[in-house]
Amino acid sequence: MDNWGVHSLFQLELGLLLAAVWILCVHRRKWVALLWVAGIVVTGHIATLIYIIHRSMSARTVAEAFLPQVSPAERGGAAPEIHACDAAFNVELPDPADSDVEADDATPVEDRV
């Protein structure tokens, strides 16, 4: 006897459980995450699809859409700003604490022999 219906129902329930756990892990506000899980219980994977579309609309990368979002305050401060000129202007400047360093030794790294 083939129990394909039971097997399909088990796979559906396992997928719904994994989606609910994922939403609870990645969403910042737990009460909102519980509302999403309630939506999964009522509508199934339709709520999961809507949640993924909702997260993808505000994400800039795939990682932002599927991984937990950490605020700058939780990271320990604001992320450092990196400007385009930081990578293009590669010059070693002398350390002002060193007294033996000459001030005119600020030549680009590529030109040094």
Number of C-alpha atoms within 10 A of each C-alpha: 3 6 7 9 9 10 11 11 11 12 12 14 14 12 15 19 15 12 21 20 13 16 23 19 14 17 17 14 10 13 11 13 19 15 11 21 23 14 17 20 15 11 11 17 16 12 19 20 12 12 16 14 13 12 15 16 9 10 14 10 9 10 11 15 18 15 13 15 14 11 12 10 9 9 9 8 9 10 10 6 7 8 8 8 8 10 9 8 10 12 13 11 13 15 11 10 7 8 9 9 12 11 11 8 10 11 12 12 11 8 6 6 4
